[in-house]
Amino acid sequence: MGETGVARAGADLTRVTLEEVAHGRAETLRRWLLLDDGVRHLAVLTAEPGGLREHTPGELAADLMHDPAVDQARLTDMLAGWLYRPCAQAPQGLQLGWIAARAAWT
């Protein structure tokens, strides 16, 4: 996974399409997990003074895991559903699908 580089100075923004606007880390992660199909390159960006900042889904999840106000059971369910979905649908089988899903979070 990692960053797309779209928030760097001089990035080619003509390749970027706004999919939607979400408010808050929990909602942003939830929407990213639903929209991620493994084909499109999705970027999570925030507008900050001085420019854009890109966030990885793992960064959002880690922040939420350490937030005492977050429902941990719901967060776990969202992440588990995201991990399971591509693995269960993988044409190469479940085991290779799990390997690919784990690699996305490193």
N, C-alpha and C positions, 0 to 999 in steps of 0.2 A: 504494500500500500504506500505509505509515505506521501510526501507532498508533491503537488503537480507543478509547482513553480509559478503558478499564476499570480501569486502575490508579490513576486520579485519585481524590482524595477526593470523596465524594459520588456516585460512579458507581453506576448502577443495575445491581447484580450479579444481579438476578433474571433478566436476559436471558442470563446466562452459563451454559454447560453445560460441565462438565469432560469433555473428550474422552479424555485419557489423561495419564499422568505419565511423563516421560522424564528420564533422568539424564545430565547432561553436554551441552555445547554441540553436539558432533558428532551425538549421537543425537537431540537435540531438533530440530536442523535436518533431519536425515534423515527423521524422522517428519513434520515440517511439510511437507516437499517431497512426501511420499507422500500426505498427507491433503488438501493443497490441491487443490480442484477448481474454483476460480475462482468458486464460487457462495456457499459459506459464508464468513463472516468469521472467520478463525482468529487467535487471539492467543497469543503465547508469553509466559507470565508466570512470574516467580520470586517466591517468598515470601522477603522480607528483613525484618530487624528494622524495625519501623515500618510495614510494609504490603507491598503488591504492587509489583513493577516489571515493566513491559512491555518486551519486546525485539522488534525487527523481524527478519525473516529475513535481511535484508541485513546487519544488525549482527552476527548470528551468523556468517554467511558471511565477513564481513570479518575477524572475530576468528580464525576458523579458517584463513583464508588466510595470516595472519601467524604462525601457530603452527608452529614447526619440527617438532613431534611429529605433525602431521597428515599423512596420506597425501594429497598434493596431487592425484594422479591420480584417486583415489576421489572427492575433493571435486569436482573438475572434472566427472567423470562424473555425479555426483548433480545438480549444477546444470544441466548440459547436458540431462539427461533431463527435468528439470522444465521447462526452457524449451521443449524440443521438443514435449512431450506436448500442451499446449493449442494450440500452433500447428498441429500436424499434424491435430488434431481440429476446428479452427475452421471453422464453416460458411461464414465469409466468405472463406476462403482463407488460404494460408500467410503471405503478406506482411502482411496486417492482423493476423493472429495474432501475428506477431513484434513488431509495433508495440505491441500490448497487453501482451505479456510484458515488453518493455523498460520500459514505463511503470510496471509493478508494482514495479520495483527503484529507481525514482528517488525 
